């Protein structure tokens, strides 16, 4: 039985952020002064904090129609060489900004398809990283990479383990052939099973699988079959993303039949089935789109109250400064978010000048930091206690956020949240729409939504249902 009345589907199907940051990337400006980044990186007060490195490898052999990532579809592997050379120069430039005695306890390669690089090129990039930064040993760090099973043999999985990677994320999306054909990503089950078996044999600490709901031709029954298959493969983590249909922004999405997309009601029914089946199979519902087995570090971090969100989604390390490397990569250093040029020409020109490729960003103020912590608590813990924020920020929560608490009354009446005298708890129905709950505390959102509703701006956020 659905948790929602039909009228609530319409009421809450709004455009909203996923809150991988606050302020969101919409607030980044090209007037951002990179000097703020340099000052944050050089802050001696942060010297004891660990570092996290994110590398964006934008190349893909073929394009998946649903994809909203910054990518370059090409079959010419020679494109990797000049990009790799610039990444190595960027590593040196970034390392010069930081106290490199600070250890790197987290590293992630995303894309695109990072395994577009050859085995030798991947080894070259990892060696260059170790020359510029202090990488912690395997037992103390999280080194992860996104892998397309169609592009990775068992040999590739072995190479990745030898290079130091100890966590893998495999893209699957859906096992239904009709859906795969509609999204231009045909991937037989045996292909996925082979690389997952290889990862187990090589001793990877955690194997994650990505699924997407809301794609053409999906329904509750068909996606249930995909879930049944995934459960037999027993990944340690699952990311089950809601497809963001934004064809005005991502032109390749126009290749799909819009009429075949499931309705908001069906999308929500699929999500409810996902939560039901995965929790019955022993997975912990981390929040929004993530699930993990109880032993996995994500589940452990949530129990310990140390779960965090960053640009890759839920994370176990909240205290790291994140350094973004590569075209379009975003970093978070101190109270600064900084993004590299999103176009290859701009990125290449900056690196060739011997400069960081930072093109836009934002420096957080006190209100941003407070609201970021509130939204993070809602997204990661499904609750918050007023006294913790009052002690940390010297405020009276009910006074400072009187208007937000008033707006929460409507969500409380609809069974999404419970506002108590000492805090806010997100209820099971609200966890399905946790973005809507978090949006209440977003100071920037009203103006963005007004522009979208008036038709004066491109859509900037996906629908929450």
Number of C-alpha atoms within 10 A of each C-alpha: 5 11 15 15 9 10 8 12 14 12 8 15 16 16 21 20 23 23 21 17 17 26 22 17 19 15 15 17 15 13 10 19 16 18 9 19 24 16 15 21 24 17 15 11 10 19 16 13 15 20 26 25 21 22 23 22 27 22 25 22 15 14 17 19 18 25 17 17 12 17 21 18 14 14 12 11 13 10 14 16 13 10 19 18 14 20 23 21 17 22 24 18 17 19 16 14 15 20 16 17 13 17 20 25 22 23 20 20 21 20 23 24 23 22 25 25 19 14 14 10 16 18 17 15 19 16 13 16 19 13 14 16 21 15 24 17 13 13 9 11 18 23 25 24 21 21 25 21 24 16 15 17 15 16 11 18 25 18 17 22 17 12 17 18 23 22 21 25 22 23 19 23 23 27 21 18 14 14 20 20 15 19 23 16 19 18 20 15 17 10 15 21 14 14 24 25 13 17 23 14 12 17 12 20 19 19 20 21 23 18 21 19 24 24 25 21 18 23 18 18 11 15 25 16 14 17 19 13 14 21 16 9 14 16 20 20 25 26 23 19 16 21 22 20 20 19 16 12 12 16 13 17 20 14 14 18 13 14 9 14 19 19 14 16 17 17 21 24 17 23 23 17 18 21 20 13 16 20 15 10 14 13 25 23 21 25 20 22 21 21 26 24 22 16 11 17 20 25 22 17 18 20 13 10 13 17 23 22 21 19 17 10 15 23 18 20 21 16 15 21 23 24 23 27 26 28 27 27 23 25 24 24 24 21 16 21 26 29 26 23 23 19 12 16 10 17 22 20 15 18 20 14 9 14 15 21 27 27 21 22 26 25 21 16 10 10 11 17 15 17 17 21 16 21 27 24 20 21 27 23 20 22 19 22 16 17 15 13 16 14 11 9 14 10 14 14 19 16 10 11 13 12 12 16 18 12 14 20 15 12 19 18 10 14 16 24 24 18 16 10 9 13 15 19 20 24 17 14 16 22 21 22 20 24 24 22 22 22 19 18 20 20 14 15 18 11 10 17 18 12 14 15 12 8 10 9 12 11 19 18 18 17 20 21 25
